[in-house]
Amino acid sequence: MRQERVDPKDRSAVRSLLRLWPYVRPVRGRLLGAALVAVVASCLGLVIPLVLKWIVDGPVAGRDPDGVWLGALSLLLLGLVEAVLFGVRRWLVARPLAGVEATMRADLYRHLQRLPVAFHDRWPSGQLLSRGTADLALLRMFLAFPLTFLLVNATTILVGFVVLMFQEWTLGLVLLAPVVPLVIVCSVFEAKYARVARRAQDQVGDLTTVVEESVLGIRIIKGFGRHRSQADAFRVLAQGLRATELGKARLLAWIWTLITTLPELAIGAALVLGTIQVADGGLSAGTLVAFLSTALALRWPVESIGFLLAMSQEAATATERFFEVMDVAEEADAALPAPSGGADRKPGGIVFEGVEFRYPDAEEGSPPVLAGIDLHIRPGETMALVGATGSGKTTLTALVPRLYDATAGRITLDGEDITAMPRTRLRELVAVAFEEPTLFSATVGENVLMGAADGGEEELRRALGVAQAGFVDELPHGVHTEVGEQGLSLSGGQRQRLALARAVVGRPRFLVLDDPLSALDVHTEALVEAALRRVLAETTAVVVAHRPSTVMLADRVALLSEGRIAAVGTHQELLRTSAEYAWLMSGGEHAAGARDTGEAGSGPVEDEDMGAKAPAEEGSTR
């Protein structure tokens, strides 16, 4: 799902760029110094025409070779000083602006880590990547060059026209004639370019998303032979971006042509009028040379207006895109009162009280995903969540570590409302293992120990033993082996075992497992279950289960149906009393008989096998 686009007409470029001030403020001294150095260097270029005037009206007119050589040496020194000053300007801004970019990138990354999961559900990763890379690089370029030279060129043009008016005010008025048309042209250009620049940067984000998805899904693409369709999708987006960039180029060509042509026409008119005045004796040749040289020195500051405006608009758009993310509120820790003690103390374990949940982007009036959830998981108990696909099992488990916040009701852990806890503390108490295991580009050990901040070799080995992940010792570098991006160098079962090890390594008080054994073979699953029982005996756990073998890990079972708790009891109790539960556990073959006879207890051999296991499990009290 793509984020909402922002209409450039709804904002001001200056207002957008001013939001960069908190980042620029620490280096404002260096930037101001660089701007002053650049102003001095640029104004030195306006001294050169005055030296030319002196040379023409003095040594040249007086046939003084020594004076000509002195003037030439002066011009050379002025040029060298100007070059050195521009070099100093670049030195002044290079390091601090690299620091500004790094700070903004670090702030964006930190902010992304603290945004709700619902935000990441809505935003394509490519859009976020482009904001953290291309957009910030563009902002650094703006701060280094256009921001400085908007001031430098404006000052140079102002000083240059003052010099022109003092040299010959009539010719100066001729050069001022294009000012009003140029202001109108620049205003129209700015409005049009803003829209095109925003479209181009959004398209870069969309293109980045496609590239990222293609890289991460390369096995699917190759497995189904879909490389051509993916290439076609990429080509469509690339051609759209190409068309937008060509639109930008046409606008730049248009503005550059007008900004170049109008001043050139004015300079031509001034040359004709000045030549006539020199011929009539009303103007010295040196003054005309100095006037034209000054006018030519102002060509670049004037002609660069279009280029600088374009970069400023792109920077304003990049700033908007950066703050579109930064303005999203982070996960907040509600300041609720702590639970009272004594007779009013809430029961221990995990308690769901009237919990209701609907996703933030759900349509208004749509039914909630979860409604009226009342469930008590006693301290030290393991509760299995069973239900048909789409019944809300995974959503319910995501509420415990507050990956999503319940829209109504409350959840308590050992009597304490989870919304009253700092999220850092909550997530130290609750460990999770998701159905789709995610590994990072790090070593096996680093991936597992993400579940225990202070974990060491002993904890690592214990967790790997619980997950039956002895395969890590056969890897090239053991637990120090890099698993690669997304852990795709490992099999699905290996990734799932490492994810399970990560969940149990910190000996959490509360454990949430979302079908943690789905990718394991039968023999490995039996070994993991045997080891996992010892871990579950020491914690309070919620386990999403789709298979009877996983259900047998639990003390009790909660049946979810259409977002509600339909039944709670032991495995054997639900087999006898719930036709839906018996149907789910039988794999569908039991459905007709259970519904026709109403007897959920008589069924296929699979149920009888589970019944044989049940006494030992039912007799377990934690």
Secondary structure in CASP SS format (residue, H / E / C, confidence):
PFRMAT SS
TARGET T0000
AUTHOR 0000-0000-0000
METHOD secondary structure of the structure
MODEL  1
M C 1.00
R C 1.00
Q C 1.00
E C 1.00
R C 1.00
V C 1.00
D C 1.00
P H 1.00
K H 1.00
D H 1.00
R C 1.00
S C 1.00
A H 1.00
V H 1.00
R H 1.00
S H 1.00
L H 1.00
L H 1.00
R C 1.00
L C 1.00
W H 1.00
P H 1.00
Y H 1.00
V H 1.00
R H 1.00
P H 1.00
V H 1.00
R H 1.00
G H 1.00
R H 1.00
L H 1.00
L H 1.00
G H 1.00
A H 1.00
A H 1.00
L H 1.00
V H 1.00
A H 1.00
V H 1.00
V H 1.00
A H 1.00
S H 1.00
C H 1.00
L H 1.00
G H 1.00
L H 1.00
V H 1.00
I H 1.00
P H 1.00
L H 1.00
V H 1.00
L H 1.00
K H 1.00
W H 1.00
I H 1.00
V H 1.00
D H 1.00
G H 1.00
P H 1.00
V H 1.00
A C 1.00
G C 1.00
R C 1.00
D C 1.00
P H 1.00
D H 1.00
G H 1.00
V H 1.00
W H 1.00
L H 1.00
G H 1.00
A H 1.00
L H 1.00
S H 1.00
L H 1.00
L H 1.00
L H 1.00
L H 1.00
G H 1.00
L H 1.00
V H 1.00
E H 1.00
A H 1.00
V H 1.00
L H 1.00
F H 1.00
G H 1.00
V H 1.00
R H 1.00
R H 1.00
W H 1.00
L H 1.00
V H 1.00
A H 1.00
R H 1.00
P H 1.00
L H 1.00
A H 1.00
G H 1.00
V H 1.00
E H 1.00
A H 1.00
T H 1.00
M H 1.00
R H 1.00
A H 1.00
D H 1.00
L H 1.00
Y H 1.00
R H 1.00
H H 1.00
L H 1.00
Q H 1.00
R H 1.00
L C 1.00
P C 1.00
V H 1.00
A H 1.00
F H 1.00
H H 1.00
D H 1.00
R H 1.00
W C 1.00
P C 1.00
S H 1.00
G H 1.00
Q H 1.00
L H 1.00
L H 1.00
S H 1.00
R H 1.00
G H 1.00
T H 1.00
A H 1.00
D H 1.00
L H 1.00
A H 1.00
L H 1.00
L H 1.00
R H 1.00
M H 1.00
F H 1.00
L H 1.00
A H 1.00
F C 1.00
P H 1.00
L H 1.00
T H 1.00
F H 1.00
L H 1.00
L H 1.00
V H 1.00
N H 1.00
A H 1.00
T H 1.00
T H 1.00
I H 1.00
L H 1.00
V H 1.00
G H 1.00
F H 1.00
V H 1.00
V H 1.00
L H 1.00
M H 1.00
F H 1.00
Q H 1.00
E C 1.00
W H 1.00
T H 1.00
L H 1.00
G H 1.00
L H 1.00
V H 1.00
L H 1.00
L H 1.00
A C 1.00
P C 1.00
V H 1.00
V H 1.00
P H 1.00
L H 1.00
V H 1.00
I H 1.00
V H 1.00
C H 1.00
S H 1.00
V H 1.00
F H 1.00
E H 1.00
A H 1.00
K H 1.00
Y H 1.00
A H 1.00
R H 1.00
V H 1.00
A H 1.00
R H 1.00
R H 1.00
A H 1.00
Q H 1.00
D H 1.00
Q H 1.00
V H 1.00
G H 1.00
D H 1.00
L H 1.00
T H 1.00
T H 1.00
V H 1.00
V H 1.00
E H 1.00
E H 1.00
S H 1.00
V H 1.00
L H 1.00
G C 1.00
I H 1.00
R H 1.00
I H 1.00
I H 1.00
K H 1.00
G H 1.00
F C 1.00
G C 1.00
R C 1.00
H H 1.00
R H 1.00
S H 1.00
Q H 1.00
A H 1.00
D H 1.00
A H 1.00
F H 1.00
R H 1.00
V H 1.00
L H 1.00
A H 1.00
Q H 1.00
G H 1.00
L H 1.00
R H 1.00
A H 1.00
T H 1.00
E H 1.00
L H 1.00
G H 1.00
K H 1.00
A H 1.00
R H 1.00
L H 1.00
L H 1.00
A H 1.00
W H 1.00
I H 1.00
W H 1.00
T H 1.00
L H 1.00
I H 1.00
T H 1.00
T H 1.00
L H 1.00
P H 1.00
E H 1.00
L H 1.00
A H 1.00
I H 1.00
G H 1.00
A H 1.00
A H 1.00
L H 1.00
V H 1.00
L H 1.00
G H 1.00
T H 1.00
I H 1.00
Q H 1.00
V H 1.00
A H 1.00
D H 1.00
G C 1.00
G C 1.00
L C 1.00
S C 1.00
A H 1.00
G H 1.00
T H 1.00
L H 1.00
V H 1.00
A H 1.00
F H 1.00
L H 1.00
S H 1.00
T H 1.00
A H 1.00
L H 1.00
A H 1.00
L C 1.00
R H 1.00
W H 1.00
P H 1.00
V H 1.00
E H 1.00
S H 1.00
I H 1.00
G H 1.00
F H 1.00
L H 1.00
L H 1.00
A H 1.00
M H 1.00
S H 1.00
Q H 1.00
E H 1.00
A H 1.00
A H 1.00
T H 1.00
A H 1.00
T H 1.00
E H 1.00
R H 1.00
F H 1.00
F H 1.00
E H 1.00
V H 1.00
M H 1.00
D C 1.00
V C 1.00
A C 1.00
E C 1.00
E C 1.00
A C 1.00
D C 1.00
A C 1.00
A C 1.00
L C 1.00
P C 1.00
A C 1.00
P C 1.00
S C 1.00
G C 1.00
G H 1.00
A H 1.00
D H 1.00
R C 1.00
K C 1.00
P C 1.00
G C 1.00
G C 1.00
I E 1.00
V E 1.00
F E 1.00
E E 1.00
G E 1.00
V E 1.00
E E 1.00
F E 1.00
R C 1.00
Y C 1.00
P C 1.00
D C 1.00
A C 1.00
E C 1.00
E C 1.00
G C 1.00
S C 1.00
P C 1.00
P C 1.00
V C 1.00
L E 1.00
A E 1.00
G E 1.00
I E 1.00
D E 1.00
L E 1.00
H E 1.00
I E 1.00
R C 1.00
P C 1.00
G C 1.00
E C 1.00
T E 1.00
M E 1.00
A E 1.00
L E 1.00
V E 1.00
G E 1.00
A C 1.00
T C 1.00
G C 1.00
S C 1.00
G C 1.00
K H 1.00
T H 1.00
T H 1.00
L H 1.00
T H 1.00
A H 1.00
L H 1.00
V C 1.00
P C 1.00
R C 1.00
L C 1.00
Y C 1.00
D C 1.00
A C 1.00
T C 1.00
A E 1.00
G E 1.00
R E 1.00
I E 1.00
T E 1.00
L E 1.00
D C 1.00
G C 1.00
E E 1.00
D E 1.00
I H 1.00
T H 1.00
A H 1.00
M C 1.00
P C 1.00
R H 1.00
T H 1.00
R H 1.00
L H 1.00
R H 1.00
E H 1.00
L H 1.00
V E 1.00
A E 1.00
V E 1.00
A E 1.00
F C 1.00
E C 1.00
E C 1.00
P C 1.00
T C 1.00
L C 1.00
F C 1.00
S C 1.00
A C 1.00
T E 1.00
V H 1.00
G H 1.00
E H 1.00
N H 1.00
V H 1.00
L H 1.00
M H 1.00
G H 1.00
A C 1.00
A C 1.00
D C 1.00
G C 1.00
G C 1.00
E H 1.00
E H 1.00
E H 1.00
L H 1.00
R H 1.00
R H 1.00
A H 1.00
L H 1.00
G H 1.00
V H 1.00
A C 1.00
Q C 1.00
A C 1.00
G H 1.00
F H 1.00
V H 1.00
D H 1.00
E H 1.00
L C 1.00
P C 1.00
H C 1.00
G H 1.00
V H 1.00
H H 1.00
T C 1.00
E E 1.00
V C 1.00
G C 1.00
E H 1.00
Q H 1.00
G H 1.00
L C 1.00
S C 1.00
L C 1.00
S C 1.00
G H 1.00
G H 1.00
Q H 1.00
R H 1.00
Q H 1.00
R H 1.00
L H 1.00
A H 1.00
L H 1.00
A H 1.00
R H 1.00
A H 1.00
V H 1.00
V C 1.00
G C 1.00
R C 1.00
P C 1.00
R C 1.00
F E 1.00
L E 1.00
V E 1.00
L E 1.00
D E 1.00
D C 1.00
P C 1.00
L C 1.00
S C 1.00
A C 1.00
L C 1.00
D C 1.00
V H 1.00
H H 1.00
T H 1.00
E H 1.00
A H 1.00
L H 1.00
V H 1.00
E H 1.00
A H 1.00
A H 1.00
L H 1.00
R H 1.00
R H 1.00
V H 1.00
L H 1.00
A C 1.00
E C 1.00
T C 1.00
T E 1.00
A E 1.00
V E 1.00
V E 1.00
V E 1.00
A C 1.00
H C 1.00
R C 1.00
P H 1.00
S H 1.00
T H 1.00
V H 1.00
M C 1.00
L C 1.00
A C 1.00
D C 1.00
R E 1.00
V E 1.00
A E 1.00
L E 1.00
L E 1.00
S E 1.00
E C 1.00
G C 1.00
R E 1.00
I E 1.00
A E 1.00
A E 1.00
V E 1.00
G E 1.00
T C 1.00
H H 1.00
Q H 1.00
E H 1.00
L H 1.00
L H 1.00
R H 1.00
T H 1.00
S C 1.00
A H 1.00
E H 1.00
Y H 1.00
A H 1.00
W H 1.00
L H 1.00
M H 1.00
S H 1.00
G C 1.00
G C 1.00
E C 1.00
H C 1.00
A H 1.00
A H 1.00
G H 1.00
A H 1.00
R H 1.00
D H 1.00
T H 1.00
G C 1.00
E C 1.00
A C 1.00
G C 1.00
S C 1.00
G C 1.00
P C 1.00
V H 1.00
E H 1.00
D H 1.00
E H 1.00
D H 1.00
M H 1.00
G H 1.00
A H 1.00
K H 1.00
A H 1.00
P H 1.00
A H 1.00
E H 1.00
E H 1.00
G C 1.00
S C 1.00
T C 1.00
R C 1.00
END
